Amino acid sequence: FYPLPNRNTRTNNRVDAANRNNDSWRMDFRIDHQIGKKHHLFATYGRINGDQSSQGLTNIAYPREGVNGELATVQDRPRRVVLSDTITFRPTLIGEFRASLSRSFRDVLSRSLGFDFMKELGIAPNIRPFVKSFIFPQINPSDIAGIGPDRASLQHDAESTYQFQGHVTWIRGSHSVKSGLDYRFMAWNVLRPGRPPGNFSSDRTFTQGPNPVAASTTVGHGIATLLLGAPTGGNFTYDPTLAASQKYYASYVQDDWKVARRLTLSLGLRWEYSTPWTDRFDQLSFF
């Protein structure tokens, strides 16, 4: 997976040019409808498709995908819909009731998705039961550029917000009283593994000499240590798929009281409450 040099130099001996394509489109529309003299309805819908992709890359591991899938394929799919009904009960009493849903989908797909790194690279299979995402591992030898995707180069993020509102305005004499309720349910489903196939580093420790515990800048090489199959460090992440949610409640009442021609008092009270985040499978803890 390491390509050959394309420059006749000892350092910086390979140069690659990659293209990043961004393709997006959006659609929005709104419909208004009057039912008699009391109901005025409207509905809106909007969506955006945003895709990002890279071309001109050497293979699935080189050049490496940066943090958050810099050179991976990214798909963004936000959606939203709103339905509202404004009701005129009588000239001095008006209500508005609204329901909305907004959803966003973001998928970051590593170029090496589906790569069985244990089989293809000879890594011990004892971690297979803990691997949820098969991609190329991150390999970082000293003295040379690393290969394999960086942290969080594979993601699935789906967020939803359901919202319901009701507002009533009552006008009586010098008072304009408005009150309402607001309820929201927010769901967050995400898989964002850090390094599911592992992060392996190899430095000069096992190839420097004659004293292997004495650091040297002229003896040993990270690739030589890698070829020995003796990594000098690394980590592996076991990342859960979160299914988190939160609820939000709010209510208010406000009175715009016109005390005199040049004096208006706005008096109001609002109450809000957000529940703690919870996870459907009890994978979250707060301290």
Beta strands, then each sheet from edge to edge (+ up, - down):
strand 1: 19-35
strand 2: 39-55
strand 3: 73-76
strand 4: 79-90
strand 5: 93-109
strand 6: 138-141
strand 7: 155-172
strand 8: 175-191
strand 9: 199-202
strand 10: 233-235
strand 11: 242-260
strand 12: 263-274
strand 13: 278-279
sheet 1: 1+ 2- 3+ 5- 4+
sheet 2: 1+ 2- 3+ 5- 7+ 8- 11+ 12-
sheet 3: 1+ 2- 3+ 5- 7+ 8- 11+ 13-
sheet 4: 6+ 9+ 10-
end
